[in-house]
């Protein structure tokens, strides 16, 4: 039996200062990523390392 991994796409919105946005864009550019791709990679990395506390029904 094949295991199927479910993927969900979410939209995240947050407010930040222009300076923080500029610094984030610089970090993303260092990795040759867009700002959205960089933020997504950070979130995915955090999800992989944090313990799963929610139970799916």
N, C-alpha and C positions, 0 to 999 in steps of 0.2 A: 504494500500500500504506500503510495507516495504522500509525503508530507507537503502540505500547501501552506505557505506563510502569507497571512493576510497583511495587506498594506493599506494604510489610511492616509489620505492627504489632508492636512490641516492648514488653516491660515492663521498666522500669528501676527499680531499688531502690537506695537509698543512705541512709546514716545522716548526720544533721546535728545541730547543736545547736538548741535551741529558739529561740535568738536569730537564727541564720541562717535558720531557717524563717520566723520573723516578718518579717525583712527581705525575704525572697523573696516572701512574700505581699503585702507593701506594694508592691513593684515590679510584681507581677502586677496588683494592683488599680489602679495608675496607668494601666495599659493596658486596664483593664476585662476582664481575663482571670482564669480560675481558675489556681491554682498549677500544675496539670498542663498546662494549655494554654500557660502561659508557658514552662515547662521544655521542652515539645515545640517551641515556636517557636525557642527558643535552640539546641536540638539541630539542628533543620532548617536554621537559618541557618548553623551551623558546618559541616554536611555540604555545603551549597551552596558554601561558600567554601574548604573544604579540598580539596587535590588527591586524586583517587581513586587509591588505591594498590592496591586489590584488583581482580583480574581475574575476571570471571564466566565460567564455562565453559559 
